[in-house]
Amino acid sequence: MQGSRSARSAGPVVFWHRRIKISAWLEVRFAESRPRALAALTRQFRDVDLAEEAFADACVRALRAWSERGVPDNPLAWLLTTARNAGIDRLRKAGRALADGTEAESALYEDEMIERIDQDGLRDDVLRLLFICCHPSLNRKDQLALALKIVAGLSVTEIARAFLIKPRTMEQRLTRAKRTVAANPVPFETPDLLERGRRLNEVSLMIYILFNEGWSTSAAETQMRLPLCEEAIRLARLLLDLFPGMAEQMSLLALLLIQHSRREARMDAEGNLVPLDDQDRETWDWPMIEEAAVLMQKAARHIPPGPMQLQAAIAMEHGRARRRDETDWARIETLYAALAAQQPTPIVRLNHAAAVAETSGPGTALAMLEPLAGPLVSYRWYHAMRASLLADLDRPDEARAAYQAALDLDPTGPEAKVLRAKITECEENSARLSGNRM
């Protein structure tokens, strides 16, 4: 973990001296800074829309200022200073006061903001913002959509794709959610213990989704946003500190640690995705897996297991296997069956089918996918799994069509490369089977 942080911190030095294509690096920096910046600005202004607009203003100004003068020593402080001043300018022009009733105060300087960051405990602001997104007047889907927009910074199109709905529908949902929060009194500080308990499950789910967005980003150019994964893990630790001894919070942290332990093995030197079966397991972060195992041992004292505990147990079955042939697929299939009984969502059922393919064969799994065709028509991994099962059944033409359907659903660059290779493989197998029949 320390090594990855050091590698990232070297970025500004390189770009300061060479003054070359800075925009790609800036995009990553903006994504890293966004959760904490938005959280702090929302606490400052008590207005989610104003916080978003002010941060966007700061990013636009950074594009010009940083490319001309280089990246500052503390990019987050620079962005926060500029965003806060931009927000105050917007309030002045609108003749509005700050949320506490005072007039918009004078602009801050970067060194003053650095001091405030140290004093204000900015690290806790993101968790505070997640609790705000879990406003009790919103349904769960709206809560999740709002968190993905505000905290993760996903576009409306990306969020719509995650929810398998049209962008216009998602835009309407987000607008409605923001109006609902604005129309209802909401504390912009961390809720009290009782209120936190009421919103706990939703916040846990949001942290999980934030990690997944970092692990397999919705942006087509990149596969992973590791800073977002690390932020989700940090939030999961904070949540466990707030609610110690709770099995689902232990399991959430364990699940994220197990997933993140494979980060170095997931991509090869050329930027290609490496399937789990082909990963060099010696490069996995085994101390991280051991920490997860300890958490799961503590969580196991609580029965019956909840959905997060079951998902962590599934991940651990993969994580504990030093070789692919040591994976206990029968155990994984049993755990997925239990999870599907608690949460019979289409995606859980899809993953259950993947485990069944290992225990009962591709034909049985393929039959399980048939009822999922409607709800998962816009989910690329449904088509990719169906294609894999068809290929295993020596039905290459159908497999090729299914892989193409997955390719048409905007995969990331590395995922698209894998899918194209699979399509070529299906075409070769089809030609081979045709030749055999002749």
C-alpha positions in Angstrom: 0.0 0.0 0.0 2.8 2.4 0.9 4.5 1.7 -2.4 1.4 2.6 -4.4 1.0 5.9 -2.6 4.7 6.8 -3.2 4.3 6.0 -6.9 1.4 8.4 -7.2 3.0 11.2 -5.3 5.9 11.2 -7.8 3.4 12.3 -10.5 3.4 16.1 -10.0 7.2 16.3 -10.0 7.5 14.7 -13.5 4.8 16.9 -14.9 6.1 20.0 -13.3 9.4 19.7 -15.0 8.4 18.3 -18.4 5.2 20.3 -18.9 3.8 17.5 -21.1 0.3 16.0 -21.6 -0.9 17.0 -18.1 -4.6 16.5 -18.7 -4.6 12.7 -18.3 -2.9 12.9 -15.0 -5.2 15.8 -13.9 -8.2 13.6 -14.6 -6.9 11.0 -12.1 -6.0 13.7 -9.6 -9.5 15.2 -9.8 -11.1 11.8 -9.3 -8.9 11.2 -6.3 -9.7 14.6 -4.7 -13.4 14.6 -5.5 -14.9 12.6 -2.6 -13.1 14.5 0.2 -13.5 17.9 -1.6 -17.2 17.4 -2.2 -17.7 16.2 1.3 -16.0 19.3 2.8 -17.7 21.7 0.5 -21.1 20.2 1.3 -20.4 20.6 5.0 -19.3 24.2 4.3 -22.2 25.3 2.1 -25.0 23.0 3.2 -25.9 22.7 -0.4 -25.0 19.7 -2.6 -25.6 21.4 -5.9 -23.5 24.4 -4.9 -20.7 22.1 -3.7 -20.7 20.3 -7.1 -20.7 23.5 -9.1 -17.9 25.0 -7.0 -15.7 21.9 -7.4 -16.3 21.9 -11.1 -15.3 25.6 -11.3 -12.1 24.7 -9.4 -11.3 21.8 -11.8 -11.7 24.1 -14.8 -9.3 26.7 -13.2 -6.8 23.9 -12.4 -6.7 22.9 -16.0 -5.3 26.3 -16.9 -3.3 27.2 -13.8 -1.6 23.8 -13.3 -0.6 23.4 -16.9 1.0 26.9 -16.8 2.6 26.8 -13.4 2.8 23.1 -12.6 0.9 21.1 -10.0 1.0 22.5 -6.5 2.5 20.6 -3.6 -1.0 19.9 -2.1 -3.5 19.6 -5.0 -6.4 18.9 -2.6 -5.8 22.0 -0.6 -5.5 24.1 -3.9 -8.8 22.6 -5.2 -10.6 23.1 -1.9 -9.4 26.7 -1.6 -10.4 27.5 -5.2 -13.7 25.7 -5.0 -14.7 27.4 -1.7 -13.8 30.8 -3.1 -15.8 30.0 -6.3 -18.8 29.0 -4.1 -18.6 32.2 -2.2 -18.4 34.2 -5.4 -21.6 32.4 -6.6 -23.3 33.2 -3.3 -22.3 36.9 -3.5 -23.6 37.2 -7.1 -26.9 35.6 -6.0 -27.1 37.8 -3.0 -27.2 34.9 -0.7 -25.6 34.3 2.7 -23.7 31.2 3.9 -25.7 28.4 5.4 -25.0 29.6 8.9 -26.7 33.0 8.1 -23.5 35.0 7.8 -22.5 37.0 4.8 -20.1 35.3 2.4 -16.7 35.8 3.9 -13.5 36.7 2.2 -11.5 34.2 0.1 -9.1 31.8 1.7 -5.6 31.2 0.7 -4.0 27.8 0.1 -1.9 27.7 3.3 -5.0 28.6 5.4 -6.9 25.7 3.8 -4.1 23.3 4.5 -4.3 24.3 8.2 -8.1 23.8 8.1 -7.7 20.4 6.5 -5.4 19.3 9.4 -7.7 20.7 12.1 -11.1 19.8 10.7 -10.6 16.1 10.4 -11.4 16.1 6.7 -10.8 12.4 6.5 -14.2 11.9 8.2 -16.1 14.2 5.8 -16.7 11.5 3.1 -18.4 9.2 5.6 -20.5 12.2 6.8 -21.5 12.8 3.1 -22.5 9.2 2.7 -24.8 9.4 5.6 -26.3 12.5 4.1 -26.9 10.6 0.8 -28.7 8.0 2.9 -31.4 10.5 3.8 -34.4 8.5 5.1 -36.8 10.2 2.8 -35.1 8.6 -0.2 -35.6 5.1 -1.4 -32.5 2.9 -1.6 -32.1 3.2 -5.4 -32.2 7.0 -5.1 -29.7 6.9 -2.2 -27.3 4.8 -4.3 -27.7 7.0 -7.4 -27.0 10.1 -5.4 -23.9 8.7 -3.7 -22.5 7.5 -7.1 -23.1 11.0 -8.5 -21.8 13.1 -5.6 -19.2 11.0 -4.0 -17.8 8.8 -6.8 -18.3 11.5 -9.5 -19.9 9.2 -12.0 -21.7 10.7 -15.0 -25.4 10.3 -15.4 -24.8 7.9 -18.3 -22.4 5.8 -16.2 -24.9 5.6 -13.3 -27.7 4.8 -15.7 -25.7 1.9 -17.1 -25.1 0.6 -13.6 -28.8 0.7 -12.9 -29.7 -0.8 -16.3 -32.0 2.2 -17.2 -31.9 5.0 -19.7 -29.8 8.1 -18.9 -32.8 10.5 -19.1 -34.6 8.4 -16.5 -31.6 8.5 -14.2 -31.2 12.2 -14.7 -34.8 12.7 -13.5 -34.2 10.4 -10.6 -31.2 12.3 -9.5 -33.0 15.7 -9.8 -35.8 14.3 -7.7 -33.5 13.0 -5.1 -31.7 16.3 -4.7 -35.0 18.2 -4.4 -36.1 15.7 -1.8 -33.0 16.2 0.3 -33.2 20.0 -0.1 -36.9 20.1 0.9 -36.4 18.0 4.1 -34.4 19.2 7.1 -31.2 17.2 7.0 -28.2 17.6 9.4 -25.0 18.2 7.5 -23.0 16.8 10.4 -22.6 13.1 11.2 -26.0 11.8 12.5 -26.3 10.7 16.0 -25.8 7.0 16.9 -29.5 6.1 16.6 -29.8 7.7 13.2 -26.6 6.2 12.0 -27.9 2.8 12.9 -31.0 3.4 10.8 -28.9 4.3 7.8 -26.2 1.7 8.4 -27.1 -0.9 5.8 -27.5 1.7 3.0 -24.1 3.3 3.8 -22.4 -0.2 3.9 -23.9 -0.9 0.4 -22.7 2.4 -0.9 -19.2 1.8 0.3 -19.3 -1.6 -1.4 -20.5 0.0 -4.7 -17.8 2.7 -4.5 -15.2 0.0 -4.2 -16.7 -1.9 -7.2 -16.6 1.3 -9.3 -12.9 1.6 -8.5 -12.3 -2.1 -9.2 -14.1 -2.1 -12.6 -14.6 1.5 -13.5 -17.5 2.7 -15.7 -15.0 4.8 -17.7 -14.3 3.0 -21.0 -10.6 4.0 -21.0 -9.5 2.6 -17.7 -10.1 -0.7 -15.9 -9.3 0.4 -12.3 -9.3 3.5 -10.1 -7.3 2.2 -7.2 -7.6 5.4 -5.1 -11.3 4.9 -5.1 -10.8 1.3 -3.9 -8.5 2.6 -1.1 -11.0 5.3 -0.2 -13.8 2.6 0.1 -11.5 0.5 2.4 -10.8 3.5 4.5 -14.5 4.3 4.9 -15.2 0.7 5.7 -12.6 0.9 8.6 -14.3 4.1 9.8 -17.7 2.5 9.7 -16.4 -0.5 11.8 -14.9 2.0 14.3 -18.4 3.6 14.6 -20.1 0.2 14.9 -17.5 -2.2 16.5 -18.4 -5.9 16.8 -21.1 -5.9 14.1 -20.7 -8.9 11.8 -21.9 -7.2 8.6 -19.4 -4.3 9.0 -16.5 -6.7 9.7 -17.6 -8.7 6.7 -17.7 -5.6 4.5 -14.2 -4.7 5.4 -13.0 -8.3 4.9 -14.7 -8.5 1.5 -13.0 -5.4 0.3 -9.6 -6.5 1.6 -9.8 -9.8 -0.1 -10.7 -8.2 -3.4 -8.0 -5.5 -3.1 -5.4 -8.1 -2.3 -5.4 -9.2 -6.0 -4.7 -5.7 -7.4 -1.1 -6.3 -8.5 -2.0 -9.6 -10.3 -5.1 -8.4 -12.1 -3.3 -6.6 -15.0 -0.2 -7.7 -16.8 2.7 -5.4 -17.9 1.0 -4.6 -21.2 -2.2 -3.5 -19.4 -4.2 -6.7 -20.3 -6.7 -8.2 -17.9 -5.5 -11.4 -16.2 -8.3 -13.8 -15.4 -8.5 -15.1 -11.8 -7.5 -18.6 -12.8 -4.3 -17.3 -14.5 -3.2 -14.8 -11.9 0.2 -15.2 -10.2 -1.1 -15.8 -6.7 2.3 -15.2 -5.2 1.8 -11.5 -6.0 -1.5 -11.4 -4.0 -1.3 -9.3 -0.8 -1.4 -12.2 1.7 -1.2 -10.1 4.8 -4.3 -8.3 3.6 -6.1 -11.7 3.1 -4.9 -12.8 6.6 -6.4 -9.6 8.1 -9.7 -10.4 6.3 -9.6 -13.9 7.7 -9.3 -12.6 11.3 -12.3 -10.3 10.7 -14.3 -13.2 9.3 -13.5 -15.4 12.3 -14.9 -12.7 14.6 -18.0 -12.2 12.3 -18.6 -16.0 12.3 -19.7 -15.8 15.9 -22.9 -14.1 14.7 -25.5 -16.4 13.2 -27.3 -16.6 11.0 -24.9 -14.9 8.5 -26.1 -11.8 6.7 -25.6 -11.1 3.0 -22.3 -9.2 3.4 -21.0 -12.1 5.5 -21.9 -14.6 2.8 -20.3 -12.5 0.1 -17.1 -12.3 2.1 -17.1 -16.0 2.7 -17.4 -16.6 -1.1 -14.5 -14.2 -1.7 -12.4 -16.0 1.0 -12.9 -19.3 -0.7 -11.2 -17.8 -3.7 -8.7 -15.9 -1.6 -7.5 -18.8 0.5 -6.7 -21.0 -2.6 -3.0 -20.9 -3.4 -3.8 -22.7 -6.6 -6.8 -22.7 -8.9 -7.5 -26.5 -8.3 -7.7 -25.9 -4.5 -10.8 -23.8 -4.9 -13.8 -25.4 -3.1 -16.5 -24.8 -5.8 -19.0 -26.9 -3.9 -18.7 -24.6 -0.9 -18.9 -21.6 -3.1 -22.1 -22.9 -4.8 -23.6 -23.6 -1.4 -22.8 -20.0 -0.2 -24.3 -18.5 -3.4 -27.4 -20.5 -2.9 -27.7 -19.1 0.6 -27.1 -15.6 -0.7 -29.7 -16.0 -3.4 -32.2 -17.1 -0.8 -31.6 -13.9 1.1 -31.2 -11.6 -2.0 -32.7 -13.2 -5.1 -31.5 -10.4 -7.4 -30.7 -11.1 -11.0 -27.0 -10.5 -10.5 -26.8 -12.7 -7.4 -28.5 -15.4 -9.4 -26.1 -14.9 -12.3 -23.1 -15.4 -10.0 -24.8 -18.5 -8.5 -25.1 -19.9 -12.0 -21.3 -19.3 -12.5 -20.6 -21.5 -9.5 -23.1 -24.1 -10.7 -21.2 -24.3 -13.9 -18.2 -25.5 -12.0 -20.1 -28.1 -9.9 -22.8 -29.3 -12.3 -21.6 -28.3 -15.8 -22.3 -25.6 -18.3 -25.6 -27.0 -19.4 -27.2 -26.7 -16.0 -25.8 -23.2 -15.6 -27.1 -22.1 -19.0 -30.6 -23.2 -18.1 -30.4 -21.0 -15.0 -29.5 -18.0 -17.2 -32.7 -18.2 -19.3 -35.0 -16.4 -16.8 -32.4 -13.6 -16.5 -32.4 -12.6 -20.1 -34.9 -9.8 -19.6 -33.7 -8.1 -16.5 -30.0 -8.4 -17.5 -30.3 -7.6 -21.2 -28.2 -4.4 -20.6 -25.7 -6.1 -18.3 -22.6 -7.0 -20.3 -21.4 -9.7 -17.9 -24.7 -11.6 -18.4 -23.9 -11.9 -22.1 -20.2 -12.7 -21.4 -21.1 -15.5 -19.0 -23.7 -16.9 -21.4 -21.1 -16.8 -24.2 -18.6 -18.7 -22.0 -21.1 -21.4 -21.3 -22.1 -21.7 -24.9 -18.4 -22.0 -25.9 -18.0 -24.8 -23.3 -20.9 -26.6 -25.0 -19.2 -26.4 -28.4 -21.8 -23.9 -29.7 -19.3 -21.3 -31.1 -21.7 -19.4 -33.3 -24.1 -18.6 -30.5 -21.1 -17.9 -28.2 -19.8 -15.4 -30.7 -23.1 -13.6 -30.9 -23.3 -13.4 -27.1 -19.7 -12.1 -26.8 -20.6 -9.4 -29.4 -23.6 -8.4 -27.3 -21.3 -7.9 -24.4 -18.8 -5.9 -26.5 -21.7 -3.6 -27.6 -22.4 -2.6 -24.0 -19.4 -0.3 -23.6 -16.8 -2.4 -21.7 -13.6 -0.9 -20.5 -10.6 -0.9 -22.9 -9.0 -4.0 -21.3 -12.4 -5.8 -21.2 -13.0 -5.0 -24.8 -9.7 -6.5 -25.8 -10.6 -9.8 -24.0 -14.0 -9.9 -25.6 -12.6 -9.4 -29.1 -10.1 -12.2 -28.5 -13.0 -14.5 -27.4 -14.9 -13.6 -30.6 -11.9 -14.5 -32.7 -11.6 -17.8 -30.8 -15.2 -18.5 -31.4 -14.8 -17.9 -35.2 -11.8 -20.2 -35.3 -13.7 -22.9 -33.4 -16.7 -22.5 -35.7 -14.5 -22.9 -38.8 -12.9 -26.0 -37.2 -16.2 -27.6 -36.5 -17.4 -26.9 -40.0 -14.3 -28.5 -41.4 -14.8 -31.6 -39.2 -18.4 -31.9 -40.5 -17.2 -31.8 -44.1 
